[in-house]
Amino acid sequence: MEKERGRHYLRDVISQVNKTHPHLGEALALAMICSKAGRLLLIVSPRGCGKSRITSFIGEHHPKAILLDRLSTANLKRMEKEFNNFEGVVIVDDLSKTQTRYTRI
């Protein structure tokens, strides 16, 4: 695919993603930018809107990604050594699963 003059490649990513997942391309592009820049991104939306698809894509395509299904302080303590000087991206798929009675046990 030949790049148009002055057109950023993220426009192509957004277009391609929107073909299979309508209206998800912009969110994915933002997630890509945030992960590259080492910034926090919190995506909040109702179920079925593509949050897990975005986190899966970033987890699969970022060279240093850790994908967690749930997060607890106990889990963070166990991963302390792994996170020291960590320069990747940590993806938590569902924050609603954090700090529940079961994750604390």
Protein Blocks (a to p, Z undefined) as FASTA:
>chain_A
ZZdehiafklmmmmmmmmmmghklmmmmmmmmmmmnopacdddddehiommmmmmmmmmm
pmbbcddfbdcfklmmmmmmmmgopabdcddfblmlgoifklmZZ
